[in-house]
Structures are given as C-alpha cells and as structure tokens.
Amino acid sequence: MKLWMRKIAVALIAILTLGIYTPTYLIAEEENNEVISPKTNNSENDQISSPVLEDEFDSFLDEEQNYTDVITEQAIDYTYTKLGPRIVEKVEDEFTSIILPNIEQAIETILASVDQDKIIHYTITEQPTHGYGERIFNLYDNEAEEEIARFHVRRDNRPQEGYWFNFHYHLSEDNFETHHTIGEIYWDKNTPPKWMA
C-alpha cells in the first residue's frame, strides 16, 4: 500500500473513531500488568506502559504534522473526480506534471500562513459541480465557519486555438475576486465532454 494511502487511512480512522477503538495489544498489556502485580504502585505500571503510549503520541504528532498532506490528497482526489475519466485519459500527463504540483503548492502556501494549531480545523468541502460549473472544491475553516479558498477550473474557447482548461483559485482575503492562476491545459478544437463524464 502506498505511503500516502496509509497516512490517509490512519488519519480517517483516527478521526472517525475519536478514541472509541482501543488497540488490543494495550488491553492485553493492561491485563498482564494487573495479573502479575495487582497491588503494585502506579509508578511501576506507568513505567511499563509509557513506551507504548509514547509511541502512540509520536505517531499522533506525525499525523498532525502531515495534516497538510491529507488535505492535499483530498484536493487531488476531488480534482480527478471533477475532470472525470474521459478528460483525464487525454490530459493526464500534463495534468500530473503541471497542474497537480501547482495545486499542492497553492494549498501549502495558504496553509503556511495559518497557525499550526488551527490547521486541524481546515477541511476540503463541496462536491465538484457537474456539467459546466467551475467549482472543484473549497478550503474551509470549520472553527471560524468560513471559506478560505475556492479552487476552480474553467473552459476557455479561444478562437483559432480551441479549448483550454484554466485552473485557478480565489481567496477570501480579496472577497474571492482575484484569479490566482494554477495553470492551463490544452484540450482540442473539439468541445470537451462535461465535467465528471
């Protein structure tokens, strides 16, 4: 399993279970400690179980440090969904070499200006719009209950050139008015299929 998929799975399971799931090795260790020395003082039990707890805490910190990666992976999934298999099949090489790195860079730039404690409140929202709509996804702050950025893709029909896909995003800082360019991909002179087709 790829590393990024593992990270996403761990993060999702951690979020979904919210501490409800207790790993069986912790229960077994706790039972062993009680059976061997039921009347030992708490400091001994703490010393026995602390390495396990420290490992879990360290892995939690790693997950939190990679939260930007989780958001980026969700964004990439939404972008692939938006384009749909018919479009991806034709423009995948340019898309993966030009657009995806720029989307990752844009998200990292936006999240770099955010206090690290608040990043965990940021999520990717909205399903991509079908048909001819521009929206791919929005970056949302759940704590402040406000949109931070809107990522779009627009079809441009340029005379004598054909159709281009214009990827861009808008920020709440300027009331979502300025287009921040991510990149463009040439389609063809023929009309591209609807999004998600």
Residue pairs with C-beta under 8 A, 6 or more apart in sequence:
1 9
4 69
4 73
7 63
7 66
7 69
7 70
7 73
8 70
8 73
8 74
10 59
10 63
11 63
11 66
11 67
11 70
13 21
14 60
14 63
25 52
26 49
26 52
29 48
29 49
29 52
30 49
33 40
33 45
33 48
33 49
37 44
64 120
67 119
67 120
68 107
68 108
68 111
68 119
71 107
71 111
71 122
71 123
71 124
71 139
72 103
72 104
72 107
72 108
74 124
74 137
75 103
75 104
75 107
75 124
75 136
75 137
75 139
75 151
76 100
76 103
76 104
78 124
78 127
78 128
78 136
78 137
79 99
79 100
79 103
79 128
79 136
79 137
79 151
79 153
80 88
81 127
81 128
81 196
82 128
82 129
82 136
82 137
82 153
82 195
82 196
83 91
83 95
83 153
83 195
83 196
84 193
84 194
84 195
84 196
84 197
85 197
86 193
86 197
87 165
87 187
87 192
87 193
87 195
87 197
88 95
90 187
90 188
91 165
91 185
91 187
94 185
94 186
95 185
98 183
98 185
99 167
99 182
99 183
99 185
102 167
102 182
102 183
103 151
103 167
103 182
106 149
106 151
106 169
106 180
106 182
107 139
110 139
110 148
110 149
110 171
111 119
111 122
114 122
118 141
118 143
121 141
121 142
121 143
121 144
122 139
122 140
122 141
122 142
122 148
123 139
123 140
123 142
124 137
124 138
124 139
124 140
125 137
125 138
125 139
125 140
125 147
126 135
126 137
126 138
128 135
128 136
128 137
128 195
128 196
129 135
129 195
130 194
130 195
130 196
131 194
131 195
132 155
132 194
132 195
133 195
134 152
134 153
134 154
135 150
135 151
135 152
136 151
136 152
136 153
137 151
138 147
138 148
138 149
138 150
138 151
139 147
139 148
139 149
139 150
139 151
140 146
140 147
140 148
141 147
141 148
146 172
147 172
147 176
148 171
148 172
149 169
149 170
149 171
149 172
150 169
150 170
150 176
151 167
151 168
151 169
151 182
152 167
152 168
152 169
152 170
153 165
153 166
153 167
153 168
153 195
154 165
154 166
154 168
155 163
155 164
155 165
155 166
155 187
155 192
156 163
156 164
156 165
156 166
156 184
157 163
158 164
161 186
161 189
162 186
162 187
162 188
162 189
162 190
163 186
163 187
163 188
163 189
163 190
163 191
163 192
164 184
164 185
164 186
164 187
165 184
165 185
165 187
165 192
166 181
166 184
167 181
167 182
167 183
167 184
167 185
168 179
168 180
168 181
168 182
169 179
169 180
169 182
170 176
170 177
170 178
170 179
170 180
171 178
171 180
